[in-house]
Amino acid sequence: MSNEICRLLVVDDESIVGKRLKQVFSKIGFEVETYTEPAPAMAAMAEKPFDIVVTDLKMDGMDGMEVLKRVRDMNPRTQVIIITGYASPATAELAQQQGVFEFLAKPFRLDELKQVIFRALEQQKGSN
C-alpha cells in the first residue's frame, strides 16, 4: 500500500453496516464516510472523489445500480462494490455491464470484503 489515504464511501440503509465497516476500515488507515441515504452520499462524492464506494443494492429512492451509474459518471476511476441480500444473476450481470468492480451477496464476511477492496485498489493503481 502506498502512503496515500484511501477514501471509502459506504452507502447502506442499515446504519449498522456503515458503523461496522467504518470501525474496521478506519483501523487500517482508510478515511471512511458512511451514509444511510444515497442522495447525500452522492453530494459528498461530487464534492471530493472517493477511491472506493461500497453500496447496498436495495434502498429507498435510489438503488445501488443508480449509485453505480452516478459514481461512474462523476469519477470513472472510483471502484464500486455492490452488496446485497437480493443477489440475482440478472442483477449481477447488469451491474457488470455498468462497470461494477464486485457484487457481494449479504451476509458477507468482513475479510472477504477487505480482500475485494484491496483488489479494487490494486486495479485502480494499475490504471493510473
Buried (B, 14 or more C-beta within 10 A) or exposed (E): EEEEEBBBBBBBBEEEBBEBBBEBBEEEEBEBBBBBBBEEBBEBBEEEBBBBBBBBBEBEEBBBBBBBBBBBEBBEEBBBBBBBEEBEEEBBEBBEEBBBBBBBBBEEEEEEBBEBBBBBBEEBEEEE
